[in-house]
Amino acid sequence: VTASVERVILESGAAWLEGYSTAAPVNLATPDNLAYVIYTSGSTGKPKGTLLPHHNVMRLFAATQHWFDFDASDVWSVFHSYAF
């Protein structure tokens, strides 16, 4: 199967971006909104996904604050063992 993919080269002039707002988007996330999904087969051997809301992620950061001294300048894409 051959798929057609449009290639976008930002450096070549992005006139198509001119209609978009430059304002920061409004954050409407709540503690109960989905933050990420962990996919695992666990002990059953059947793949499944576990839904993790933002409040679980915030609990993790709060519980490890004394080790890592997080502040507003930190950016994390992954915060767990690579073996997880």
Secondary structure by P-SEA (a helix, b strand, c coil): cbbbbbbbbccccccccccccccccccccccccccbbbbccccccbbbbbbbcaaaaaaaaaaacccccccccccccccccccc
